[in-house]
């Protein structure tokens, strides 16, 4: 003979329902807390095509002068502060970053050159083999300024604005067309311009930007097709 199981009485059924309701409410509360926690956290996922510092791109306005990306870089034959002649064509096969700047009267320009030199490895990571800076002052003044600043990169003297006019770098200066502004031109191994940014133009006349922003702008520019 089968033994009959005792059915829970009324009070037991009510207690069971309370426990079920309490358990469900607890689970919902835990889920809500977890959702709030994860929604409030900053995203850390690295998506394809992005790189650290990409959010720094575009923080400093610039123009893109002529000649621009895709065009053949005009020749440059100038004396450097080491006392030798610089010929851009002799660096064919290497990627060269040209930095046209205002010259000895612009301390931020020299701070820029120094900081670029200190972080040259980060430019190398973008394929840059050489950085040179160009100003329209006489070579002896540039030599002294380069020495005072402790620059290791070549410093080129362009007193007749030959290279500056060829690249229209003197169209973006605070001093009119007698001096350059704050222009970066990246010349590829094939002799064509890969990227360009003229930061020195009106109305901002930027004469210094953090290297991280410069790298971010360059990285973004190099990612563009064409």
N, C-alpha and C positions, 0 to 999 in steps of 0.2 A: 504494500500500500504506500503510495507516494505521500511524502510529508508536505503539507501545505505551507508555503512561504507566507510569513506575516506581511501584510501590506502596511506601508508607512502610514501612520495616523496623520490627522490634519495638521498638527503642529510640526511634524517632521517634514511634510510637503512644503509648508510655508518657509521653513528654515532652508530647505534645498533651493527653493526659488531665490531666496535672498542671496545665497552664496553664488548662484549662477549669475545673478544680476551684478553682484559686487565684482565677480571675476571678469565679466564683460566690460564693466566700467573701468576697471584697472587696466585692462589690455588697451582700451581706447585711449586712456590718459597717457600710457607709455608711448603709444604710437604718435600722439600729438606732440609730446615733448621731444621725441626723436626727430620729428619733421621740422619743428621749430629750430632745433639745434643745427641740423644740416643745412637748412635754408639760410640761416644766419651766418654760416661759415663762408669765407671767401673761396672762390673756385681755385683749385690748384691743378686742374687737369691741363696737361701740355698738349695742345692740338697741333696737328701736322701743319707745317708752314710758318709756325711762329717761333720766335726766339726770345730769350730774356732781354728785356729792355725795349722791345718793339713798341710798347706803350709810350715811349719817350719821343718817338718820331713825330714830326710836325709841330712840335712845341715852339720852335723858332721859325718865323716866316722867312721865306727866301724866294727869289726869282730864279729862273733858269735862262741864262743869257745865250748869246750866239758867239761861237759855235757851241752846239749842245750835243746831247747823246746821239751817237750814230755817225757823227761827222768826224772827218779826219782832223786830228789835233794839229794846229799850226806849229811850224818849227820854232824852236827856242835855242838861241846861241847867246849866252850871257856869261859874264865873269862871276865866279863865286868868291866868297870871302876867304877861301883857301888859296887864292891866287891862280887858279886854273880855270880853263874855259869849260862851260857846261854845254853839252849838246844833247837835246832830248832824243834825237834820232839814235844816238849811241846806246840808248836804253831800250831799243826795240826788242821785244821778247819779254819785257818786264812790265809790270803794272805800276804806274807812277802817279802819286797824288800831288798835284800842284796846288799850293796855297798862296794866292795873291793877297797881300796885306798892305796896310797904309804906310808902314815904315817906322822909323826910329821914334817918331813923336807919339806913337800909339802903343802905350804899355800893354793894354789888354791884348793887342795883336801878338805881342811877344809872349805873353802868358799863354795864349792859345797855342803857339808853336811849341813852347816848352812842354805843355800838357800833352799835346799830340805825341811828342817824342817820348815822353815817359810811358805812354800807353801804346807804343808802336806795335807791340805784340797783338793787340786787339785789332789793329788795322791789317796786320799780316793774316789774321784769321779770315779777313774778307778778301784776301788775295793781293793786298798791296805789298809791293817789293821795296818801294822807295818813296819818301816824302821830301819835297823841296819847297822852300818858301821864297817868294819873289817880292821885292819892293823897289821903289824908284829912287831910293837914296844912293849916294856915291858909295862905292865898295868899301872905302876906309871907314865910313861911319857905320855901315852895316856890320863890318868886321868887329868893331868895338862893341856894338850892341849885342851881337851874337855871343861874344865872349862874356860880356857881363851877365847875359841871360843863361849861359851854359848850354847853348844849343849844340846838338850833335848832327843835326840834319844840314844839308847844303843850303846856304843862303845866297840867293842870286841878286845881282844889282842890275836894275833896268832903268837907268837914269833918263834915257830917251823914250821910255814907254813903248818900246818896239813890241815886246811880247805882250805887254798890258793892253795895247790897242788891238793887237791881233786877236786876243781873247776877249776884248771889250770888258776887261776886268776893271778898268778905270771909269766905267759908266755907273759904278755903284758906290762911290766914295763920298764921304762927308765933305771933302775939300774940292768938289767939282771933279773935273776930268784930269786934274794934275796929279792925282794919286789914286791908287787902287782902293777898293772897298774891303770886302771880306769874302773872297771867292775861293771855292774849292772846285777843282776840275780833276776828275779821275780819268787818266789816259790808259787804255788797255794795252796788252802786249802786241796787238795788231796795229797800234797807232791811232785807233779811233777812241773818241770820248765815250766812256761808259756811263758816267754820272756827272752832274754839275749842280752846284748850289751857290747862288749869289746872296749871301746874308746881309751884305752891307748897304743895301739900297734903302731909299726912303719908304716909309716914314720912320722905321725903327732904327736903321743904321746900326745893326748889331755888329759889334766888334769883338765879341767873345761869346762862345756858347760852350756849355759843358761837353766834354769829349763824348760822354755817353749819348747825348742828344745827336751829336754829329755822326757817330757810328750808327745810331738808329735810323737817321735820315738816309745815310748811305746804303744801309742794309735794305731798307724799303725800296729805294730807287733801283738797286740792283736786281730786286725780285720782279720788277715790272717787265713785261714782255717787250721785245723789240730793242 
